[in-house]
């Protein structure tokens, strides 16, 4: 079973180095989302995208997120998010795309994944070449 503090390195190892193949990363991320994580009660998966300037530079972010609720000795301790995020130069087409969809709004994780794969916010960036992929975990 995967521990929350090992989730980032586990996913990085599954994906491999220097990939810009969004479809391959998405398939790996989906499989990872079905694997059990220590202490996880519910799957909390987020798909989000939009143009933001978090880094001081405006970029389009295509972000696959798995959120973990962390407990210490059965007490709530906080939340962490593991991001699998592709960054793109913003184009006019990408500037029109912004969404945030949570898996908890669906009865089944596969229904959620199918829904995401049918969104224009998912399909349009698939045809483009990202600047880079960033995989990181943070407390929220």
N, C-alpha and C positions, 0 to 999 in steps of 0.2 A: 504494500500500500504506500502511496506517495504521501510524504509529510509536506505540510504547507511551506516550510522553510527550504524544501528541496524542489518545489514545483517549478521554479524558474529554470534551474539547471537541467531538470528532467525534460522540460519542453524544448529547451535549446538543443539538447542532445538528440531529441527526436527529429527536429527540423534540420539540423546541420548548419554549416557555416555558409555565409554569403549567398543566400538564396533570394531571388526576386520573383520566384514563381508563386504568385498569390494563390492559385488553385491548389497547388501541392501543399502549401502552408495551411490553407483552410481545411483540407482533408485531414492533415495531421492534427490540427487544432480540434476538429470535431471528435476525432478518436480520443484525444487527450481529455476532452470534456466528459467522456463516458467512463473514464477510469476513476476509481474511488480515491478520495483524498481523506487522510486521517482527520476525524472530527467533523467531517462535512455532513450536514443533515439534508440540505437541499442543494441542487445544482443552481448556481446563479451565474448565468452566462449573458453577456452584453455584447451586442453589435452596435457600433457607433461610427459615424463619420461626419466630416465637415471641415471647413477651412478655419484654422485657428492660428494664432501667433504666440503659442505657449513658449516658444524658444526665442522670440524676438523677430522671427522670420515667419511670414505667412506661408503655411503649408497646408495641403489637404491631408487629413489623417483618416486612414481606413483602419479601424481598431477592433480586434477581436479580444474580448476580455473575459476572464474567469475570476469571479469574486469568491473569496473565502471568508467565512466568519471564524475568528480565532477564539478559542476558549483556553483558559488556564485553570486547571482543577475544577472543571465544570462551570466556571464563571466566565461570562463574556469579557473578552480582552480587547477586541477590536476587529477591524476588517482589513483585508489585503486584496489587491487586485493584481492579477498577472495579465499584462498587456502583450499582445502580439500585433504590432502596429506598423503598417506601411505608410510611408510619407511620400507625397507627390508634390511637384510644382503645381500650384493652382492654375487651372484653365477656366475659361468661362463655363464650360460644361460641368466641371467639378464644383465650382462655386455655387451651383444650384442644388447641390446634394448635401443634405444634413438630416441625420436621423439618429435616434437612440432606441433600440428595441431590446427588452429583457426577456429571457427564457421563461421566467416565472409567470408570464402572461399566457403561456401555452400549457396544455395538458400534458404534452409529451415533448421530449427534447428533439426528437426527429421532426415533429411538426414545426418546431421553432427553426431548426436548420433549413427545412424546405421553404419556410416563409422567407428567411433571409436570402436564400439563393434565388428567389423570384423578385426581389426588390431591385429597382434600377440603381439604387445606392450601392448595391453589391455588384451588379452586372457591369456597369459602366467602367469602374476602376479596373476590373479584370482584364480589360482590353489594353490597358496602359502599362507603361514601365515605371515602377516606383523608383524614387531616389535611393531609398534604403528601407530595410526592415529593422525595427527595434523591438527586442523582447526584454521586458523588465517587470519587476514586481515592486509594488509600493504599498505603504499603509494608507488607508483612506479615512 
